[in-house]
């Protein structure tokens, strides 16, 4: 007796049936179309890299989560945990083939061995978009604008984009004398929403001392309008008394410029999605300037669905040339989980709205030729492959999500056609290809 292997998959990994995969592909197509509309171009990199490439600047919990092993050649390799670090390697390796500023996007799977939860898996898809070779505020803002417009175009609901400047926060840490502990402090603050204020204060006290911990909390809990928060942060970090917008240090000037750009392009939205939030720090070491996280207003508990920032020193890890960069990443799986939960995701079982019934198997070639006439007109058309009762083929077409079914005559290419409207259960007879194409 044959011993069968039990079909199963690893925890945190998934199969996708057609309705779910079609929904994913539909979202990806919309995201790609948005990226391309800004002049961004696609790239691809290997899923597997030398471990030292990926771990060179990962920092924090990344090293614990990476899938790392020795291959058959005894090489120390690992699966990519994000698309940013491989991009830095790509940039250093192909620098002479690229024209700066270079705008790229990369949509692909990544792997992290972390705890699974709703919208968080061990194999998941990221949609990255970056501008390298420019240190301008205009580059920072273009990424923010793309986040706003891309997510708005997906129908995911109202969003909030929370941003901050790591440089301004570091200035504040230097002013209170704890800049040497910035890495630990950044990671503690980055988990404020998860751990809560009391635990964050405790961890900050252990790292920076009680008085300084309170100062840090006061800084990151600053509230008000964008302009009010910027004024308070400028005063606290740059040491200019009450503080005025953009007058005392390059970091506040950058934020002030970006706010100006937001105001100039904000007319198309009902509400302003941008919030200056000093608690946004991002846990990875390679961020050096502006950082941001994006949340759905009606589902903040699912976490950030798009995050990123400026990483001016990342490419320098693999090259003597330090190339400035800024970028972001949409977490597709978390976004899909949120949209599915809120009923905003459309599932459909197939792509074709039109099918051709199979009355005789020997008509297969003629029916395919007929289907080609519709495909050439931009109408997806499926040809049923096996003979069967028409009622059974009606049911099959409905199950596949098709709206129309052509019942061919004795000569599918030349005889008048009958079109079945499956939703109304009505037939229209004596039609030509042009008639049916016009109806559909």
C-alpha positions, 0 to 999 in steps of 0.5 A: 500500500502506498504511503502518502505524505500528509499535505501541509505547509509551514506555520506563517506560510500560505497557499492562495486560491484563485479568488484571493490571488486575483484580489492580490494581483488586482491590488498589485496592478493598481499599486504598480500603475501608481508607481509608474505614474511618478516615473518609477521603474521596476527592478528585481533581486535574488531571494537568497543573498550572502548572510553578511550582505543582509546582516551588515546593517539590519540591527535589532531583532532582524538577526533573530528573525532571519532565515539563515543556513549553509547551502550545498557549497557551504556558503553562509546564505540567508533569505532577504528579510526586506527589499531595502538592504538588497537594494543597497547592495544592488545600488553599489554593484550597479552604480555605473549603470544607473542614472541618478536620481534613480527612482525604483520600485520592487514588489516581491516576497520577503521572509522573517521568522517572527511570531504570526498574527493577523496580517503578519506572516513569515512569508509576505509581500512588500511593495517598495519604492525609493528615490536614491541620489537626491537629498532634497526635501522634494524627494522626501515629499514625493515619497509621502505624496505617493503613499497618500495617493497610492493608498487612496486609489486602492479604496482602503479607507481614510489614512493617517500618515504619521511622520517625524525626523530622526535627526531632530530627535537625535538633536534632542537626545544630544541636548539632554546628554544621552545621544550615546544611547540613541539606538536603545532609546529609539527601539524603546520608543518605537514600541510605545504603542505596543508596550504602553506608556508605563512600560516605556517609561520604565525601560527609558529610565533603565537606559537613560535615567529617571529624569531624562526618561520623563524628558524623552516622554514629554518630547515624544508625546507632544501634541497639536497641529503640525505647525504647533508640534514643529514649533515645540520640537524645534524649541526642545531640540534646537535650543532657540527658546520658544522656537520658530518654524524652520529657523534654527536647525536643518532638520526643522527646516526640512520639516517646514519645507515638507509641510509647505509642499503638503499645503500646496498639494492638499487641495484634492483631499477632504482632510489632511492625512499628515500628522507630525508625531515625534513618537514615530522613530522606526526601529531599524538602524539605517534611518537617518532623516525623515521617518513615517508610518501609515495607519488606516483610520478605522483599523489602527490596531492592525498597525502600520500598512506603509512605512519607511524614511530616509537612509542616507548612509545605507548604500555606503555599507557596500560602497565608498560612495555615500548615496542619499536615499529615501523610500517606503514600503507597503505591507501588502498582506497587512493591507489586504487583511485590513481591507478584507476585515472592513469589507473593502476587498473585492473577491472574484473567482476569475477574470473572464466575463464571457465564455463559449459553451462546448456543444461538440468537442470537434468544434474546439478549434472553431470556438477558440478562433471565435474566442480570439475575435473577442480577445483581440477586442480586449474582452477576456473569453474562456472556451469550455473544453468538454461537451455537456448539457447546457444547463450544466454549462450555465451553472459552471459559468456562474460558478466561475463568475462569468456573466455571459455565455455564447451558445455557438451554432453549427458553424461557430465562426459563421452561424449567428450566435446566441448570448446567454445573460446568466444574471437575468437567465435570458437568451439573445439570439441571432447576434454577431461578434460585433453585436456581442462585443458592443453589449459587453 
